[in-house]
Structure formats: C-alpha cells, structure tokens
Amino acid sequence: TAHGSGTASTRHIPLEPARVLDAPNVPNDFYLHLLAWASHDELVVALGDALYVWHERHCTARQLAAPTAQSPDVPNADTREALNASTAQQEMPPTDRHSARTMQAQRLALSDHAALPASTDAYHDSDANHVHVDMALRTSTHESLVTGLGVSADGAFWASGGNDGALHVYRTGRMRPAFSQHVHTSAVKALAWCPWQAHLLASGGGTYDRTVRVWDARSGDCLAMVDTERAVLALGWLQADRELVSAHGQPDNAIALWTWPDLNPVVKLARAHSTSVLDMHQPVDADVPLLASIAADERLKFWRLEWTEPLSPRQ
C-alpha cells in the first residue's frame, strides 16, 4: 500500500526513461548544477559554456544567446548536436530551432515564488540583453566552497550548503544564519525546499556522508534522517504524492523515492545513468509527475512517476 494507507494501490513507474536526449560536454564533476525548470514545459540545461532550453511539450530546443555569442541564426556544431534524441532511443522528429533569446528576470533556482531581496533599482537593458541588479546581501559563513543554494517556496528562508559539510539556513534579508548544522560529514550539494510546507528543507551529504535529512527551518530541528548508502547529489519533492526523491552516485547511480514523513523507500531506479547522476530537477508545477536527470554519460533523461487507479478490495 502507499504511505501505509488502508487502500491498496499499485505504483506504475517505468524502469526506463520516457525520453533520452543527447547532452554533450558534461564533465564528471560532483559540484555541477546543470538543470532548472523555467516553467511547466521549459527546462534550462547547461552544456559546456552554453545554455539551452528544452520545450518538453513541443520536443524542441533552442540555445540562449550570450553577449559574445555568434549570431543565433547560425548555430554552431555543438548547438546542432545538443538535445537531439539519443540514437539508443526511438527516433523523434527533427528538433526545431527558434531564434535564441535571452531569458528575462532570472531568479535564484528559477523559482516562480521567491527570490533573494533585490534592489528596486534593478532594470533590464533590452539593447544589451542584460539584466542589471544590485547586490542586496553578502555573507561569508562557509569555510570552503559553497556547493548548494535554495530558497523556500514562500521566500521566507534560504539555505546554503558547503564543501565543509555545513548547512546554514537564513531568514530572508538577515545577515546571520537562523541556524547552522554541521552533522553532514561530506559536501552538502543537494538542497530542496518542500513546496507544500515551505518551512521544510531536505539536505543531502556527499560520498562520506550519504544521508538525507529533513529540517524544520523555523526551529532548526532535524525531523527525519535516512542513510541512502550512496552519495546524494540532488534532491526534490513530489507534491502529488507527498514524497521525497533523491539522485545518487556510485555504486548504482540510482534515483530513489522516499515516503514522507517516514522516509521509507518506495522505489529505486537503479542504474538510471551509467555514471553518477549529477543533477535532477522536477517542473515548477510540482503536480506533474516528471523528473529530468543528467549525467556525465552525456544523456539527459526524463522520467514519469505515476500512480495507477486504486485497486478494489476484491482485487
């Protein structure tokens, strides 16, 4: 049964991805953050020194313009090859390409709900295709590289994880952390704020830690913890089923689903990639049972996570 409920349900989660796209120039770097959903249908992907937008509904891709980029009307070889259907999968129609354009008003983590405090003097220079902003806050609390950032859905909190294993949670606009934790024994790259309970934060540790912990940002209390037995590289929340999802490295490069609040395993997609899953992201509309994942195997994969209809007692 699902979540320990009394109604029997069958989970239908295909073990194969719904779609696989070529994603060249992805280095095998634990610290990379490569994916972000800009809207329900548009996924932003970083490949090499370029940014691409994949439109899931129309199966099209375009490269975002850069100030020093060549004319968007003449895509280079990398542009033509990126985000095409993998030769290992069923052939898809040729990818349409539109004129590249600069994305407007980017927010931290491309959140539709919140951003760090920004100056009202910020403005958009349409001629130069730049977004101009003023620095609103600067703080230095980590002893080494900052490896993860995230803003809560209501904008009340933001969090940072570091290569020092530290996790710091701030109230927006405050210089000092509301609380700090040093229980992770490896880099804290994976951070995910809960979309339906904005004060809940999930954090994941790297190779020597391998745990997922869920925190109450209001009190600093750890509400749940699970040892995943593998490095945690990305985390997310699935609103439709009230679950936590994690992406991992060796030995099996898995994507795993966990119940909330018990953090019991639901399903594990073992060998989701042939190398460590560097990043994973779900659409801003968290009701959509879709995940995107990317790895140094140069594949961008889309997974659908769905429930079937509840079974009747006689079944």
C-alpha positions as CSV (number, residue, x, y, z in Angstrom):
1,T,0.0,0.0,0.0
2,A,1.0,3.6,-0.5
3,H,2.2,5.6,2.6
4,G,0.8,2.9,4.9
5,S,-2.8,3.7,3.8
6,G,-5.6,1.2,4.1
7,T,-6.4,1.4,0.4
8,A,-4.4,-0.8,-1.9
9,S,-2.7,1.0,-4.8
10,T,-0.4,-0.1,-7.5
11,R,2.6,2.1,-8.4
12,H,3.4,2.3,-12.1
13,I,6.9,3.6,-12.5
14,P,8.6,2.5,-15.8
15,L,12.1,1.4,-15.2
16,E,13.1,3.0,-18.5
17,P,13.0,6.8,-19.1
18,A,10.2,8.3,-21.1
19,R,12.7,10.2,-23.2
20,V,16.5,10.3,-23.7
21,L,18.3,13.3,-25.3
22,D,22.0,13.7,-26.2
23,A,23.7,16.1,-23.8
24,P,27.4,16.6,-24.9
25,N,30.1,18.3,-23.0
26,V,29.0,17.3,-19.5
27,P,32.1,16.8,-17.3
28,N,32.1,14.3,-14.4
29,D,32.1,16.9,-11.7
30,F,30.2,16.3,-8.4
31,Y,29.7,20.0,-7.8
32,L,27.8,20.8,-11.0
33,H,24.2,22.2,-11.0
34,L,23.1,21.8,-14.6
35,L,19.2,21.8,-14.7
36,A,16.4,24.1,-13.8
37,W,12.7,24.2,-14.9
38,A,11.9,27.7,-16.0
39,S,8.2,26.9,-16.5
40,H,5.9,23.9,-16.7
41,D,7.3,22.9,-20.1
42,E,10.7,24.5,-20.4
43,L,13.8,23.0,-19.0
44,V,17.1,25.0,-18.9
45,V,20.2,22.9,-19.5
46,A,23.8,23.9,-19.1
47,L,26.1,22.1,-21.6
48,G,29.7,23.2,-21.7
49,D,29.7,27.0,-21.8
50,A,26.2,27.2,-23.4
51,L,22.7,27.3,-22.1
52,Y,19.8,25.5,-23.9
53,V,16.1,25.4,-23.3
54,W,14.2,22.2,-24.0
55,H,10.5,22.6,-24.5
56,E,9.0,19.3,-23.4
57,R,5.5,19.7,-24.9
58,H,6.8,20.5,-28.4
59,C,10.0,18.5,-28.3
60,T,12.1,21.5,-29.4
61,A,15.3,23.0,-28.3
62,R,17.0,26.4,-28.6
63,Q,20.2,27.9,-27.4
64,L,20.1,31.0,-25.3
65,A,22.0,34.0,-26.6
66,A,25.1,35.2,-24.8
67,P,26.7,38.7,-25.1
68,T,29.7,37.3,-27.0
69,A,27.8,34.6,-28.9
70,Q,27.7,34.4,-32.6
71,S,24.5,35.2,-34.4
72,P,21.7,32.9,-33.2
73,D,20.6,32.4,-36.7
74,V,23.7,30.3,-37.5
75,P,24.0,27.6,-34.8
76,N,27.4,26.0,-34.4
77,A,28.1,22.3,-34.5
78,D,27.6,21.8,-30.7
79,T,24.2,23.5,-31.0
80,R,23.1,21.2,-33.8
81,E,24.1,18.1,-31.8
82,A,22.8,19.1,-28.4
83,L,19.4,17.9,-27.1
84,N,18.7,15.6,-30.0
85,A,17.1,12.3,-29.5
86,S,19.7,9.7,-28.4
87,T,20.5,7.1,-31.1
88,A,19.8,4.5,-28.4
89,Q,16.1,5.5,-28.2
90,Q,13.2,5.6,-30.6
91,E,13.8,8.2,-33.3
92,M,11.9,11.5,-32.7
93,P,11.1,14.2,-35.3
94,P,14.0,16.6,-36.0
95,T,14.4,19.2,-33.4
96,D,13.1,22.6,-34.4
97,R,15.2,25.6,-33.6
98,H,14.0,29.1,-32.9
99,S,15.9,32.3,-32.7
100,A,17.8,32.4,-29.5
101,R,16.7,34.9,-26.9
102,T,17.8,36.0,-23.5
103,M,15.7,34.8,-20.6
104,Q,14.3,37.6,-18.6
105,A,14.4,38.3,-14.8
106,Q,16.2,35.1,-13.7
107,R,15.5,34.2,-10.1
108,L,17.6,32.1,-7.8
109,A,16.9,28.4,-8.6
110,L,14.4,29.8,-11.3
111,S,11.7,29.8,-8.6
112,D,8.3,31.2,-9.6
113,H,7.6,32.0,-6.0
114,A,10.5,33.7,-4.3
115,A,13.9,35.3,-4.7
116,L,16.5,36.8,-2.5
117,P,15.9,40.5,-1.7
118,A,16.6,42.6,-4.8
119,S,17.0,46.3,-5.2
120,T,14.2,48.3,-6.8
121,D,16.9,49.9,-8.9
122,A,17.3,46.7,-10.9
123,Y,16.4,47.1,-14.6
124,H,16.5,45.3,-17.9
125,D,18.7,46.6,-20.7
126,S,16.9,45.3,-23.8
127,D,19.6,46.6,-26.2
128,A,22.4,44.7,-24.5
129,N,20.3,41.7,-23.5
130,H,21.4,42.1,-19.9
131,V,19.5,42.1,-16.6
132,H,21.1,44.6,-14.2
133,V,20.8,44.0,-10.5
134,D,22.4,45.5,-7.4
135,M,23.8,43.3,-4.6
136,A,21.4,43.1,-1.7
137,L,23.2,40.8,0.7
138,R,26.6,39.3,1.1
139,T,27.6,36.9,3.8
140,S,30.5,34.6,4.4
141,T,29.8,31.7,6.7
142,H,31.4,28.6,5.0
143,E,35.0,27.7,5.4
144,S,35.3,26.4,1.8
145,L,33.3,26.2,-1.4
146,V,29.6,26.9,-1.4
147,T,28.1,23.8,-3.1
148,G,24.3,24.3,-2.7
149,L,21.8,27.1,-2.6
150,G,18.0,27.1,-2.3
151,V,15.1,29.5,-1.5
152,S,11.9,28.4,0.3
153,A,8.6,28.4,-1.7
154,D,7.3,31.4,0.3
155,G,10.5,33.3,0.2
156,A,10.9,33.4,4.0
157,F,14.1,31.3,4.1
158,W,17.1,30.5,2.1
159,A,19.8,27.9,2.7
160,S,23.4,27.2,1.7
161,G,25.4,24.0,1.8
162,G,29.2,23.8,1.7
163,N,32.1,21.6,0.9
164,D,32.9,21.9,4.6
165,G,29.7,19.8,5.4
166,A,28.0,22.8,6.9
167,L,24.3,23.7,6.4
168,H,23.2,27.3,7.1
169,V,19.6,28.5,7.0
170,Y,18.8,32.2,6.9
171,R,15.7,34.2,7.2
172,T,15.5,36.3,4.1
173,G,17.2,39.7,4.5
174,R,19.1,38.7,7.6
175,M,22.9,38.7,7.7
176,R,23.3,35.9,10.3
177,P,22.0,32.3,9.9
178,A,18.8,31.4,11.8
179,F,20.6,28.1,12.5
180,S,23.6,26.2,11.4
181,Q,24.2,22.4,11.4
182,H,27.5,20.5,10.9
183,V,26.1,17.0,11.1
184,H,26.9,16.1,7.4
185,T,30.4,14.7,7.1
186,S,30.8,15.5,3.4
187,A,29.8,18.3,1.0
188,V,26.2,19.4,1.1
189,K,25.3,19.9,-2.5
190,A,21.7,18.6,-2.5
191,L,19.2,21.0,-1.0
192,A,15.4,21.0,-1.6
193,W,12.6,23.1,0.0
194,C,9.2,21.5,0.3
195,P,6.6,23.1,-1.9
196,W,3.6,22.4,0.3
197,Q,5.2,23.0,3.7
198,A,7.5,25.9,3.0
199,H,9.5,25.6,6.2
200,L,10.7,22.0,5.4
201,L,14.2,21.7,4.0
202,A,15.8,18.5,2.8
203,S,19.6,18.2,2.7
204,G,21.9,15.5,1.4
205,G,25.6,14.7,2.0
206,G,28.3,13.5,-0.3
207,T,30.5,10.4,-0.6
208,Y,31.4,10.0,3.1
209,D,28.1,11.0,4.5
210,R,25.3,9.6,2.2
211,T,22.5,10.7,4.4
212,V,19.3,12.7,3.6
213,R,18.0,14.8,6.5
214,V,14.8,16.9,6.7
215,W,14.8,20.1,8.8
216,D,12.3,22.5,10.2
217,A,13.7,25.9,9.3
218,R,11.7,27.6,12.0
219,S,13.3,25.7,14.9
220,G,16.4,24.1,13.3
221,D,15.2,20.6,14.4
222,C,16.0,17.5,12.3
223,L,12.7,15.8,11.7
224,A,13.8,12.8,9.8
225,M,17.0,11.1,8.5
226,V,17.8,8.1,6.3
227,D,21.1,6.6,5.3
228,T,20.9,6.1,1.5
229,E,24.3,4.2,1.3
230,R,25.5,6.3,-1.6
231,A,26.4,9.9,-2.2
232,V,23.5,12.3,-2.5
233,L,23.8,14.6,-5.5
234,A,20.3,16.1,-5.8
235,L,17.0,16.2,-4.0
236,G,13.4,17.1,-4.8
237,W,9.9,16.9,-3.5
238,L,7.0,15.4,-5.4
239,Q,3.9,17.3,-4.4
240,A,1.3,15.0,-6.0
241,D,2.3,12.0,-3.8
242,R,3.9,13.8,-0.9
243,E,7.3,12.1,-1.5
244,L,11.0,12.9,-1.5
245,V,13.2,12.0,-4.4
246,S,17.0,11.7,-4.4
247,A,19.7,11.2,-7.1
248,H,22.9,9.4,-6.4
249,G,26.4,8.4,-7.5
250,Q,28.2,5.1,-7.2
251,P,27.7,2.2,-6.9
252,D,24.4,2.2,-8.9
253,N,23.8,5.8,-10.0
254,A,20.2,5.5,-8.8
255,I,17.2,7.7,-8.5
256,A,15.2,6.8,-5.4
257,L,11.8,7.8,-4.0
258,W,11.0,8.0,-0.2
259,T,7.8,8.4,1.7
260,W,7.2,11.5,3.8
261,P,7.4,11.8,6.8
262,D,8.8,8.3,7.4
263,L,11.5,8.3,4.7
264,N,10.7,4.7,3.9
265,P,11.9,3.5,0.4
266,V,9.2,3.5,-2.3
267,V,11.2,2.5,-5.4
268,K,14.7,2.8,-6.6
269,L,15.6,3.3,-10.3
270,A,19.0,1.5,-10.2
271,R,21.5,2.4,-13.0
272,A,19.4,5.4,-14.0
273,H,22.6,6.6,-15.7
274,S,25.9,4.8,-16.5
275,T,27.7,7.5,-14.4
276,S,26.8,9.5,-11.3
277,V,23.5,11.4,-11.6
278,L,25.0,14.9,-11.4
279,D,21.7,16.8,-11.3
280,M,18.0,16.1,-11.2
281,H,15.0,18.5,-11.3
282,Q,11.2,18.5,-11.5
283,P,8.9,21.1,-13.0
284,V,7.9,24.2,-11.1
285,D,4.4,22.8,-11.2
286,A,5.1,20.0,-8.7
287,D,1.9,18.2,-9.5
288,V,3.4,17.0,-12.8
289,P,5.0,13.5,-12.2
290,L,8.0,14.2,-14.3
291,L,11.7,14.3,-13.5
292,A,14.7,15.3,-15.6
293,S,18.2,13.9,-14.8
294,I,21.6,14.5,-16.4
295,A,25.0,12.8,-16.0
296,A,28.5,12.7,-17.4
297,D,27.3,9.8,-19.7
298,E,26.1,12.7,-21.8
299,R,22.5,11.8,-21.5
300,L,19.5,14.0,-20.4
301,K,16.7,11.7,-19.3
302,F,13.0,12.3,-18.5
303,W,11.2,10.0,-16.1
304,R,7.4,9.8,-15.4
305,L,6.4,8.8,-11.9
306,E,2.7,7.9,-11.8
307,W,0.1,6.1,-9.7
308,T,-2.5,3.8,-11.3
309,E,-6.1,3.7,-10.1
310,P,-6.7,2.3,-6.6
311,L,-7.5,-1.4,-6.5
312,S,-10.9,-2.5,-5.2
313,P,-10.8,-4.7,-2.0
314,R,-11.7,-7.8,-4.1
315,Q,-8.7,-7.3,-6.3
